[in-house]
Amino acid sequence: MTDEDVPRLYRFADVFVIAGIAELQSIVTMEAMASGLPIIAADAMALPELVHHGENGFLFPVDDAQALAAAAVTILSDEPLRRQMAKRSLEIIKAHDINKVVEQYEMLYTQMITRGPS
């Protein structure tokens, strides 16, 4: 699969679910958000920074399959909610734009250089 194929595949989905708890940055979740999907994610590691519970999806307690299933039923059975959460995913992911992130790093490095050694 090519990188160009990935966004097309996300468009076939109604929701993105990630149950893994070893997500340090979760590029795959960011890709799903940038593709306009609501997210259902385990409440662990970096995922709560991306998934704002009740806004662009739902977080569920780690290893709680019932909570995951309930979140999926809620999103999949409510088209207006799904559209609203998808829209919010697109808004939230804007803060992770590469140009904004590079700007933030440059600002931090400049502050550290200006301050000098502690």
C-alpha positions in Angstrom: 0.0 0.0 0.0 1.3 3.4 -0.9 1.1 6.5 1.3 -1.3 8.0 -1.2 -3.7 5.0 -0.7 -4.0 5.6 3.1 -6.4 8.6 3.0 -8.6 6.8 0.5 -8.9 3.8 2.9 -9.9 6.0 5.8 -12.7 7.4 3.7 -14.4 3.9 3.7 -14.7 4.0 7.5 -17.3 5.5 9.7 -15.2 5.6 12.9 -11.6 4.8 13.9 -11.0 2.5 16.9 -7.7 2.1 18.6 -7.4 -0.2 21.6 -3.6 -0.2 21.9 -2.0 1.4 24.9 1.5 1.8 23.6 0.9 5.0 21.7 3.6 7.5 22.3 2.4 9.9 19.5 -0.2 7.8 17.6 0.4 8.9 14.0 -2.3 6.5 12.9 -4.9 8.3 15.1 -3.8 11.7 13.8 -4.2 10.3 10.2 -7.7 9.1 11.0 -8.5 12.5 12.5 -7.1 14.3 9.5 -9.3 12.1 7.4 -12.4 13.4 9.3 -13.2 10.4 11.4 -14.6 10.3 14.9 -12.2 8.3 17.2 -12.8 5.6 19.9 -9.6 5.1 21.8 -8.2 3.6 25.0 -7.7 6.1 27.7 -3.9 5.7 27.8 -0.6 7.4 26.8 -1.0 10.1 24.1 -4.5 9.1 23.1 -6.3 11.5 25.5 -4.4 14.4 24.0 -5.9 13.6 20.6 -9.3 12.3 21.6 -11.4 14.8 23.5 -14.0 12.6 25.2 -17.5 13.5 23.9 -16.2 16.0 21.4 -14.4 14.1 18.6 -15.0 10.7 19.9 -14.8 8.6 23.1 -12.2 7.3 25.4 -12.7 4.0 27.1 -10.9 2.5 30.1 -8.1 0.1 29.1 -9.3 -3.5 28.7 -13.0 -2.5 29.0 -14.5 -4.1 25.9 -18.0 -3.3 27.0 -17.2 0.4 27.2 -15.5 0.2 23.7 -18.6 -1.5 22.3 -21.0 1.0 23.9 -19.0 3.9 22.4 -19.1 2.2 19.0 -22.9 1.7 19.2 -23.4 5.3 20.3 -21.4 6.7 17.3 -22.6 4.3 14.7 -26.2 4.7 15.6 -26.3 8.5 15.6 -25.4 10.0 12.2 -25.6 13.7 13.3 -23.3 12.9 16.3 -20.9 11.0 14.0 -20.7 14.0 11.6 -20.3 16.5 14.5 -17.4 14.4 16.0 -15.8 14.0 12.5 -15.9 17.8 12.1 -14.3 18.3 15.5 -11.5 15.8 14.7 -10.6 18.0 11.7 -10.5 21.0 14.0 -8.5 19.4 16.8 -5.9 17.9 14.4 -5.0 21.4 13.1 -2.9 22.0 16.2 -0.7 19.1 15.1 0.1 20.6 11.6 3.8 20.1 10.9 4.4 23.8 10.4 2.8 24.7 13.7 4.8 22.0 15.5 8.1 23.2 13.9 7.2 26.8 15.0 6.7 25.6 18.6 10.0 23.7 18.6 11.8 26.8 17.2 10.3 29.0 19.9 11.3 26.5 22.6 14.9 26.3 21.3 15.2 30.1 21.0 14.0 30.4 24.6 16.5 27.9 25.8 19.4 29.5 23.8 18.4 33.0 25.1 18.3 31.8 28.7 21.7 30.0 28.5 22.8 27.3 30.8 21.1 27.0 34.2 
